[in-house]
């Protein structure tokens, strides 16, 4: 597929179209709606090393979808999800959040017997 770039692109476009069609079908059966949003320029003005880059871009996409439906853009969550680094998972310093999301505490590291 790498030799014929145009064919590769058409196959990829068809795959996304089929995925969107299946997702729309499932959403309709569940009483939901799927809205296609162009993600172009949603990370405009953000630094590549900004840890909030993905979150801000996702909020911009959500706002575009809601404005396309004629609904006000209301926040789903007040703050982003906790960021857990791969190092923290490997070392065993994984954080957990209480039910009220007000206090974050550190769990003791996992110990393996062996």
Order of alpha helices (4+ residues) and beta strands (2+ residues): alpha-alpha-alpha-beta-beta
